[in-house]
Amino acid sequence: MGILRTIFGRPEDASKIIDGATKGLDKIFFTKEERADANQKLSDWYLKYLEATSGQNVARRFIALVVVYLWAGLILLGVTSRYWSVELSDHIYHILQDVVMNPFLVIIGFYFLSHAVRAYKK
């Protein structure tokens, strides 16, 4: 009898497995109340995240402004230096392409693309 019990288990074990499976299935599907509760928890977490990272916003904006001003300044310098030296102007444009363009595009995408995507989804 002991061997059969170890192979097939006890009825209590089967009921534990069935209870676990039904609880797992219950957690997969949300009711309206559960969905509202989950959304509330997510909103609370997001507000805490915004509060915790609010000091970083100033640094991000400062870095973005530095890169954008550098890009604009190099564009103006490249255009105006064409009158004095074509080699200098070409060198400035190569710096723009190789060094400044990728961070500039990332910053522009970070600040403006997310707003455009949100507006498109609505």
N, C-alpha and C positions, 0 to 999 in steps of 0.2 A: 504494500500500500504506500510506503514511503517513496518508492521509486516513481509510481504514478503521480503522486502529489508533486514531486519535484519537476516532473515533465510537464504536467498540465497546470500546475499551480492550484491555489485555493480559490474559492469563489470570491473571497474578499479582494484578492489581487486583480481579478477580472473586473470587479466593480471599480477599483481604483483606476484602472486603465481607461475604462469607459468614462468615468468622471473627468479624468484629465483630458481626454479627447473632446468631450462636450464643452469643457471650459475653454479649451484652445479654439474651438470653432466659434464659441460665443465671443471671444475677443477679436476674431477676424472681422465680424460684421458689427458695425456701429448702429445703435439706435439714434434717434435725433437728440436725445438727452446726452448720450455718451459722446456724440460728435460735438455738441455744444460745450461739454465739459473739457474735451480734448482741445478744442479751439481756444477756450479760455486759458487753459494751462499754457498753450503755445504763445498766446498773446502776453501773458505774464512773463514768460521766459524771454520773449523778444524785448519787452520793456526793460527787464533787468540787464539784458545784453547791451541795449542802447545806453543805459545809464553807466554800465561798467566801461564801455568803450568811448564815452563822450570826450574824454581827454585826447584821444587819438585823432579825432576829427580835425582839430586845429593843425596837428602835424601833417595830416594828409592834405589838407587844403594848402598849407605852406609849400609842401613839396610840389603839388600840382601847379601852383602859381609860379614857382621857380622854373619848372620845366617849360611851361607855356610862355613865360617872359623870355626865357633863353631862346626858344624856338622863334618867337616873333622878332627878337633882337637880331638873331642870326639871319633871318629872312631880309630884314631891312638893311643890315650890314652887307649882305651878299648883293642886293640890288644896287645899293649906292656905291659899292666898291668896284662895280663894273666900269665905272667911269675912270678909275685910277689904274686898276690892274685886273686883267682878266684871270691871271693865275690865282690871285688872292680870292677872287669871287668863286672860281672853281673849287678852291680849297675849302671855302666856307660851305659850299653846297655839298661837298663830300662829307664834311663833318655833320651836316644836317642829316644826310642819308644814313651814315654809318653809326652815329652816336645818339643823336637827338630824336630821330623819327620814331623808333620803337617805344621809348618811354612816353613820348607825346601821344602816340596812338592809343597806348594802354590807358593813359589818364583820360583822354577824351572819351574812350569807350566806357571806362568805369563811371564817369560822371554823367554822360549823356545817353549812352546806349541803354542803360537800365531803365531810365525814364521813358525812352522811346518804346522799349519792349512792354513795359507796364501799360502805356497808353494804347499800344496795338492790341493787347489782350482784352482791354475793355471794349 
